[in-house]
Amino acid sequence: MDEISPFFRKQIQPGGTHLALRLRGRVRYTIPRDAAAQQACWKFFHPGRLELPLRAMAQMPRLFGAVSCAEADKLASIREAVGNKAGLSCCRSGAPGPWSKDTILLLGKNTAEPLYIVKAGVGEAANRLLQNEANWLRSLSVQTSLVEHIPQLIAHRSGDDFSFVAELPLSGQLDFNFGELHLAFLRKFQAHDRRTKRLEESRLYQNLRSRLKFLNGLVPAAWSSRLDAGMCRIEQSFSGQTLFVAAHNDFTPWNIRVKQGVARVFDWEYADYEQLPLFDPLHFVLMPMALRRESQTKMIQKMRQTLQMCQQGLESESYYAAEEQSLAYLINLCTLYLWADHGQCTLHPTLLSYAQLIDYTLRNS
């Protein structure tokens, strides 16, 4: 193994405090040797079907090629920033790419309970995302109606060489069913910032146009035609004054915990102003289906059901040009994925599923 997290260093001799677990070609987790801390890691991170092979690697590290390692200086800097209450650390490695970040769980010194959750990365792109998250948490922390819905920011460091955001972890249950608790949060959150302006003046439109200009000549002809037709339809549909709201922009079941009737939302890296009101609800239901490679028919049915729920559960002025908002959501996410990977990731499950939905919407709206 020649690649481990930048927050750990490989130990030449056995006996390091941690094990780096490599699966399917890359390191997935870096965990302590301590058994109780390992249990806390699996419980907190929910690795799903990977849990059994990861547990086996931790139990028999030499057999499965796990590498002995210890915390590096960057993690020591994080510990200094959050204080001296933290004990053992666990780390989930981010997916490869310019936006890659590791998620570090710091446990209590005398317990195996989660104490702090830290997202950390190296490079300009990761720094921008973490800076955005810190800014949003600071902004929302003074909004009385939203405080119970967001994590508390503990520490933040900005820098292209090394950046991180440390927060208190949010406890609660995963809930994959979009319902009233999620709508209740969105009503409050969208009320945080509502503004009416022309589409061409919005951050959403400026981002879309910037990405499309960048992608010109980089994507296959089918994608180029699809995106151009979609943008043309969007511009025609929102030719006048349009209502824009704040959006989380990664509003998925795995970024939410439900506790005592409250949806508690984390991972604010992609949040932005001047987005369309239906973006977050559609993302919640469609993204998991796309990753599971659900059929186009099922995704269309779920999209329609979600739009009906939004018509009943959001502010009436938020539910306008619903099909066109849906198209804008699909185009927005696809251009983000394509832009991030220079047009090279056209076979990603989300892009394959969303391409079908875009084509369907263009044909039938």
ZATOR-905848 format. One record per residue (C-alpha): x, y, z. Coordinates in nm, 2 decimals. Layout:
+--------+--------+--------+
!      x !      y !      z !
+--------+--------+--------+
!      X !      Y !      Z !
...
+--------+--------+--------+
This chain:
+--------+--------+--------+
!      x !      y !      z !
+--------+--------+--------+
!   0.00 !   0.00 !   0.00 !
!   0.16 !   0.33 !  -0.10 !
!  -0.13 !   0.57 !  -0.03 !
!  -0.28 !   0.65 !   0.31 !
!  -0.46 !   0.94 !   0.45 !
!  -0.26 !   1.27 !   0.47 !
!  -0.36 !   1.28 !   0.84 !
!  -0.17 !   0.96 !   0.92 !
!   0.18 !   0.84 !   0.85 !
!   0.29 !   0.49 !   0.77 !
!   0.49 !   0.30 !   1.03 !
!   0.79 !   0.11 !   0.90 !
!   0.78 !  -0.13 !   1.19 !
!   0.47 !  -0.30 !   1.32 !
!   0.31 !  -0.16 !   1.63 !
!   0.15 !   0.16 !   1.51 !
!  -0.16 !   0.29 !   1.69 !
!  -0.38 !   0.26 !   1.38 !
!  -0.45 !   0.03 !   1.08 !
!  -0.52 !   0.16 !   0.73 !
!  -0.77 !  -0.07 !   0.56 !
!  -0.75 !  -0.10 !   0.18 !
!  -1.04 !  -0.23 !  -0.01 !
!  -1.12 !  -0.24 !  -0.38 !
!  -0.80 !  -0.06 !  -0.47 !
!  -0.78 !   0.22 !  -0.21 !
!  -0.78 !   0.30 !   0.16 !
!  -1.13 !   0.32 !   0.29 !
!  -1.08 !   0.36 !   0.67 !
!  -0.80 !   0.42 !   0.91 !
!  -0.90 !   0.28 !   1.25 !
!  -0.74 !   0.24 !   1.59 !
!  -0.62 !  -0.10 !   1.70 !
!  -0.84 !  -0.06 !   2.01 !
!  -1.15 !  -0.29 !   1.97 !
!  -1.40 !  -0.06 !   2.15 !
!  -1.29 !   0.23 !   1.92 !
!  -1.33 !   0.01 !   1.62 !
!  -1.69 !  -0.06 !   1.72 !
!  -1.76 !   0.31 !   1.76 !
!  -1.62 !   0.37 !   1.41 !
!  -1.84 !   0.11 !   1.24 !
!  -2.15 !   0.23 !   1.44 !
!  -2.09 !   0.59 !   1.35 !
!  -1.99 !   0.56 !   0.98 !
!  -2.24 !   0.29 !   0.87 !
!  -2.01 !   0.13 !   0.61 !
!  -2.30 !  -0.10 !   0.50 !
!  -2.20 !  -0.40 !   0.29 !
!  -1.83 !  -0.31 !   0.34 !
!  -1.85 !  -0.36 !   0.71 !
!  -1.79 !  -0.74 !   0.72 !
!  -1.48 !  -0.73 !   0.50 !
!  -1.35 !  -0.43 !   0.69 !
!  -1.40 !  -0.60 !   1.02 !
!  -1.22 !  -0.91 !   0.89 !
!  -0.92 !  -0.69 !   0.78 !
!  -0.91 !  -0.53 !   1.12 !
!  -0.91 !  -0.87 !   1.29 !
!  -0.64 !  -1.02 !   1.06 !
!  -0.44 !  -0.72 !   0.94 !
!  -0.14 !  -0.92 !   0.82 !
!  -0.35 !  -1.16 !   0.62 !
!  -0.54 !  -0.89 !   0.44 !
!  -0.26 !  -0.64 !   0.39 !
!  -0.37 !  -0.37 !   0.64 !
!  -0.09 !  -0.12 !   0.70 !
!   0.03 !  -0.01 !   1.05 !
!   0.02 !   0.37 !   1.09 !
!   0.00 !   0.66 !   1.34 !
!  -0.14 !   1.01 !   1.35 !
!   0.05 !   1.27 !   1.15 !
!   0.12 !   1.63 !   1.23 !
!  -0.19 !   1.76 !   1.05 !
!  -0.41 !   1.56 !   1.29 !
!  -0.21 !   1.69 !   1.58 !
!  -0.30 !   2.04 !   1.46 !
!  -0.67 !   1.95 !   1.46 !
!  -0.64 !   1.82 !   1.82 !
!  -0.48 !   2.14 !   1.93 !
!  -0.77 !   2.34 !   1.77 !
!  -1.05 !   2.14 !   1.94 !
!  -0.89 !   2.11 !   2.28 !
!  -0.76 !   1.83 !   2.50 !
!  -1.09 !   1.63 !   2.55 !
!  -1.05 !   1.41 !   2.25 !
!  -0.92 !   1.06 !   2.27 !
!  -0.87 !   0.80 !   1.99 !
!  -0.94 !   0.89 !   1.62 !
!  -1.10 !   0.70 !   1.33 !
!  -1.09 !   0.82 !   0.97 !
!  -1.30 !   0.76 !   0.66 !
!  -1.12 !   0.84 !   0.34 !
!  -1.29 !   1.05 !   0.08 !
!  -1.34 !   0.95 !  -0.28 !
!  -1.05 !   1.04 !  -0.50 !
!  -1.06 !   1.37 !  -0.68 !
!  -0.99 !   1.74 !  -0.64 !
!  -1.26 !   1.78 !  -0.38 !
!  -1.15 !   1.48 !  -0.18 !
!  -1.18 !   1.52 !   0.20 !
!  -1.13 !   1.28 !   0.49 !
!  -1.39 !   1.25 !   0.77 !
!  -1.22 !   1.21 !   1.11 !
!  -1.41 !   1.10 !   1.42 !
!  -1.26 !   1.19 !   1.75 !
!  -1.38 !   0.99 !   2.05 !
!  -1.39 !   1.08 !   2.41 !
!  -1.08 !   1.00 !   2.62 !
!  -1.26 !   0.78 !   2.87 !
!  -1.54 !   0.65 !   2.65 !
!  -1.58 !   0.52 !   2.29 !
!  -1.85 !   0.78 !   2.23 !
!  -1.82 !   1.03 !   1.94 !
!  -1.69 !   1.37 !   2.06 !
!  -1.61 !   1.57 !   1.75 !
!  -1.65 !   1.51 !   1.38 !
!  -1.39 !   1.67 !   1.16 !
!  -1.38 !   1.71 !   0.78 !
!  -1.03 !   1.78 !   0.65 !
!  -0.86 !   1.81 !   0.31 !
!  -0.56 !   1.93 !   0.12 !
!  -0.58 !   2.17 !  -0.18 !
!  -0.77 !   2.47 !  -0.30 !
!  -1.09 !   2.29 !  -0.40 !
!  -1.13 !   2.12 !  -0.06 !
!  -1.05 !   2.45 !   0.11 !
!  -1.33 !   2.63 !  -0.08 !
!  -1.59 !   2.37 !   0.02 !
!  -1.49 !   2.36 !   0.39 !
!  -1.48 !   2.74 !   0.40 !
!  -1.83 !   2.75 !   0.26 !
!  -1.95 !   2.50 !   0.52 !
!  -1.80 !   2.70 !   0.80 !
!  -1.96 !   3.02 !   0.67 !
!  -2.30 !   2.86 !   0.65 !
!  -2.28 !   2.71 !   1.00 !
!  -2.18 !   3.05 !   1.14 !
!  -2.46 !   3.22 !   0.96 !
!  -2.73 !   2.97 !   1.05 !
!  -2.62 !   2.95 !   1.42 !
!  -2.77 !   3.29 !   1.48 !
!  -3.11 !   3.19 !   1.33 !
!  -3.33 !   3.09 !   1.62 !
!  -3.55 !   2.87 !   1.41 !
!  -3.26 !   2.67 !   1.26 !
!  -3.02 !   2.62 !   1.55 !
!  -3.17 !   2.28 !   1.65 !
!  -3.13 !   2.16 !   1.29 !
!  -2.76 !   2.22 !   1.24 !
!  -2.43 !   2.10 !   1.40 !
!  -2.24 !   2.33 !   1.62 !
!  -1.91 !   2.46 !   1.47 !
!  -1.62 !   2.40 !   1.70 !
!  -1.31 !   2.50 !   1.50 !
!  -1.22 !   2.59 !   1.14 !
!  -0.89 !   2.63 !   0.96 !
!  -0.86 !   2.76 !   0.61 !
!  -0.56 !   2.70 !   0.38 !
!  -0.48 !   2.54 !   0.05 !
!  -0.21 !   2.33 !   0.22 !
!  -0.45 !   2.20 !   0.48 !
!  -0.80 !   2.29 !   0.59 !
!  -1.06 !   2.15 !   0.83 !
!  -1.40 !   2.20 !   0.99 !
!  -1.46 !   2.05 !   1.33 !
!  -1.82 !   2.01 !   1.46 !
!  -2.02 !   1.84 !   1.73 !
!  -2.17 !   1.52 !   1.58 !
!  -2.54 !   1.50 !   1.53 !
!  -2.71 !   1.19 !   1.68 !
!  -3.03 !   1.04 !   1.56 !
!  -3.18 !   0.79 !   1.31 !
!  -3.14 !   0.76 !   0.94 !
!  -3.47 !   0.81 !   0.75 !
!  -3.49 !   0.74 !   0.38 !
!  -3.86 !   0.84 !   0.35 !
!  -3.91 !   1.20 !   0.26 !
!  -4.19 !   1.34 !   0.48 !
!  -4.32 !   1.62 !   0.70 !
!  -4.00 !   1.64 !   0.92 !
!  -3.80 !   1.72 !   0.61 !
!  -4.06 !   1.97 !   0.48 !
!  -4.07 !   2.14 !   0.82 !
!  -3.69 !   2.20 !   0.80 !
!  -3.71 !   2.32 !   0.44 !
!  -3.99 !   2.57 !   0.52 !
!  -3.77 !   2.72 !   0.79 !
!  -3.45 !   2.71 !   0.58 !
!  -3.60 !   2.85 !   0.27 !
!  -3.75 !   3.14 !   0.47 !
!  -3.40 !   3.22 !   0.58 !
!  -3.33 !   3.37 !   0.24 !
!  -3.59 !   3.44 !  -0.03 !
!  -3.53 !   3.68 !  -0.31 !
!  -3.69 !   3.75 !  -0.64 !
!  -3.49 !   3.84 !  -0.95 !
!  -3.44 !   3.76 !  -1.31 !
!  -3.29 !   3.42 !  -1.38 !
!  -2.99 !   3.57 !  -1.57 !
!  -2.90 !   3.77 !  -1.25 !
!  -2.89 !   3.47 !  -1.02 !
!  -2.60 !   3.27 !  -0.88 !
!  -2.76 !   2.95 !  -1.02 !
!  -2.77 !   3.08 !  -1.37 !
!  -2.41 !   3.22 !  -1.35 !
!  -2.28 !   2.89 !  -1.23 !
!  -2.47 !   2.69 !  -1.50 !
!  -2.34 !   2.92 !  -1.77 !
!  -1.98 !   2.90 !  -1.64 !
!  -1.99 !   2.52 !  -1.63 !
!  -2.13 !   2.49 !  -1.98 !
!  -1.87 !   2.72 !  -2.12 !
!  -1.60 !   2.51 !  -1.95 !
!  -1.75 !   2.19 !  -2.08 !
!  -1.77 !   2.31 !  -2.44 !
!  -1.58 !   2.05 !  -2.65 !
!  -1.51 !   1.82 !  -2.35 !
!  -1.84 !   1.62 !  -2.33 !
!  -1.98 !   1.38 !  -2.59 !
!  -2.21 !   1.52 !  -2.85 !
!  -2.52 !   1.35 !  -2.69 !
!  -2.44 !   1.53 !  -2.36 !
!  -2.37 !   1.86 !  -2.53 !
!  -2.71 !   1.84 !  -2.72 !
!  -2.89 !   1.74 !  -2.40 !
!  -2.75 !   2.02 !  -2.19 !
!  -2.81 !   2.29 !  -2.46 !
!  -3.17 !   2.18 !  -2.50 !
!  -3.22 !   2.18 !  -2.13 !
!  -3.07 !   2.53 !  -2.08 !
!  -3.29 !   2.66 !  -2.36 !
!  -3.60 !   2.52 !  -2.19 !
!  -3.50 !   2.66 !  -1.86 !
!  -3.43 !   3.01 !  -2.00 !
!  -3.77 !   3.01 !  -2.17 !
!  -3.96 !   2.89 !  -1.86 !
!  -3.80 !   3.15 !  -1.62 !
!  -3.80 !   3.45 !  -1.85 !
!  -3.95 !   3.68 !  -1.59 !
!  -3.90 !   3.75 !  -1.22 !
!  -3.82 !   3.42 !  -1.04 !
!  -3.83 !   3.33 !  -0.67 !
!  -3.49 !   3.20 !  -0.54 !
!  -3.42 !   3.05 !  -0.20 !
!  -3.13 !   2.91 !   0.00 !
!  -3.05 !   2.54 !  -0.07 !
!  -2.84 !   2.28 !   0.11 !
!  -2.76 !   2.12 !  -0.23 !
!  -2.66 !   1.79 !  -0.08 !
!  -2.99 !   1.72 !   0.10 !
!  -2.97 !   1.34 !   0.11 !
!  -3.09 !   1.08 !   0.38 !
!  -2.73 !   1.01 !   0.48 !
!  -2.67 !   1.38 !   0.55 !
!  -2.96 !   1.40 !   0.79 !
!  -3.04 !   1.25 !   1.13 !
!  -3.39 !   1.25 !   1.28 !
!  -3.42 !   1.29 !   1.66 !
!  -3.72 !   1.37 !   1.87 !
!  -3.92 !   1.49 !   1.57 !
!  -3.65 !   1.71 !   1.43 !
!  -3.45 !   1.67 !   1.11 !
!  -3.09 !   1.76 !   1.19 !
!  -2.88 !   1.84 !   0.88 !
!  -2.51 !   1.83 !   0.83 !
!  -2.25 !   1.85 !   0.54 !
!  -2.31 !   2.21 !   0.43 !
!  -2.02 !   2.22 !   0.18 !
!  -2.24 !   2.28 !  -0.13 !
!  -2.50 !   2.51 !   0.02 !
!  -2.58 !   2.82 !  -0.18 !
!  -2.81 !   3.11 !  -0.22 !
!  -3.03 !   3.19 !  -0.52 !
!  -3.14 !   2.83 !  -0.59 !
!  -3.48 !   2.70 !  -0.69 !
!  -3.71 !   2.58 !  -0.41 !
!  -3.76 !   2.22 !  -0.53 !
!  -3.39 !   2.14 !  -0.56 !
!  -3.34 !   2.00 !  -0.21 !
!  -3.66 !   1.78 !  -0.21 !
!  -3.58 !   1.63 !  -0.55 !
!  -3.22 !   1.56 !  -0.45 !
!  -3.34 !   1.38 !  -0.14 !
!  -3.54 !   1.13 !  -0.33 !
!  -3.37 !   1.10 !  -0.67 !
!  -3.00 !   1.08 !  -0.57 !
!  -3.04 !   0.75 !  -0.37 !
!  -3.24 !   0.60 !  -0.65 !
!  -2.98 !   0.69 !  -0.91 !
!  -2.70 !   0.54 !  -0.70 !
!  -2.91 !   0.22 !  -0.67 !
!  -2.96 !   0.23 !  -1.04 !
!  -3.34 !   0.22 !  -1.01 !
!  -3.54 !   0.21 !  -1.33 !
!  -3.65 !   0.53 !  -1.51 !
!  -4.01 !   0.44 !  -1.45 !
!  -3.97 !   0.42 !  -1.07 !
!  -3.77 !   0.75 !  -1.06 !
!  -4.03 !   0.93 !  -1.26 !
!  -4.30 !   0.80 !  -1.03 !
!  -4.10 !   0.91 !  -0.72 !
!  -4.03 !   1.25 !  -0.87 !
!  -4.41 !   1.31 !  -0.93 !
!  -4.50 !   1.19 !  -0.58 !
!  -4.24 !   1.43 !  -0.43 !
!  -4.36 !   1.72 !  -0.63 !
!  -4.71 !   1.65 !  -0.50 !
!  -4.58 !   1.65 !  -0.14 !
!  -4.40 !   1.98 !  -0.21 !
!  -4.72 !   2.13 !  -0.34 !
!  -4.89 !   2.05 !  -0.02 !
!  -4.60 !   2.10 !   0.22 !
!  -4.40 !   2.40 !   0.10 !
!  -4.50 !   2.77 !   0.08 !
!  -4.74 !   2.81 !  -0.21 !
!  -4.51 !   3.05 !  -0.39 !
!  -4.23 !   2.79 !  -0.39 !
!  -4.43 !   2.55 !  -0.60 !
!  -4.42 !   2.72 !  -0.94 !
!  -4.32 !   2.57 !  -1.28 !
!  -4.26 !   2.24 !  -1.10 !
!  -4.15 !   2.04 !  -1.41 !
!  -3.91 !   2.32 !  -1.52 !
!  -3.77 !   2.34 !  -1.17 !
!  -3.71 !   1.96 !  -1.19 !
!  -3.53 !   2.00 !  -1.52 !
!  -3.32 !   2.28 !  -1.38 !
!  -3.23 !   2.06 !  -1.08 !
!  -3.12 !   1.77 !  -1.31 !
!  -2.92 !   2.00 !  -1.54 !
!  -2.76 !   2.17 !  -1.24 !
!  -2.64 !   1.85 !  -1.08 !
!  -2.52 !   1.70 !  -1.41 !
!  -2.32 !   2.00 !  -1.50 !
!  -2.16 !   2.00 !  -1.15 !
!  -2.05 !   1.64 !  -1.19 !
!  -1.92 !   1.69 !  -1.54 !
!  -1.74 !   2.01 !  -1.46 !
!  -1.57 !   1.86 !  -1.16 !
!  -1.43 !   1.57 !  -1.37 !
!  -1.36 !   1.77 !  -1.69 !
!  -1.64 !   1.59 !  -1.87 !
!  -1.48 !   1.25 !  -1.82 !
!  -1.73 !   1.08 !  -1.58 !
!  -2.02 !   1.03 !  -1.81 !
!  -2.06 !   0.67 !  -1.70 !
!  -2.13 !   0.76 !  -1.33 !
!  -2.45 !   0.60 !  -1.21 !
!  -2.61 !   0.94 !  -1.13 !
!  -2.53 !   1.09 !  -1.47 !
!  -2.66 !   0.78 !  -1.65 !
!  -2.99 !   0.80 !  -1.45 !
!  -3.03 !   1.17 !  -1.47 !
!  -2.96 !   1.18 !  -1.85 !
!  -3.27 !   0.96 !  -1.90 !
!  -3.47 !   1.19 !  -1.67 !
!  -3.36 !   1.50 !  -1.86 !
!  -3.45 !   1.34 !  -2.20 !
!  -3.79 !   1.23 !  -2.06 !
!  -3.86 !   1.58 !  -1.93 !
!  -3.76 !   1.75 !  -2.25 !
!  -3.99 !   1.51 !  -2.45 !
!  -4.29 !   1.54 !  -2.22 !
!  -4.30 !   1.89 !  -2.08 !
+--------+--------+--------+
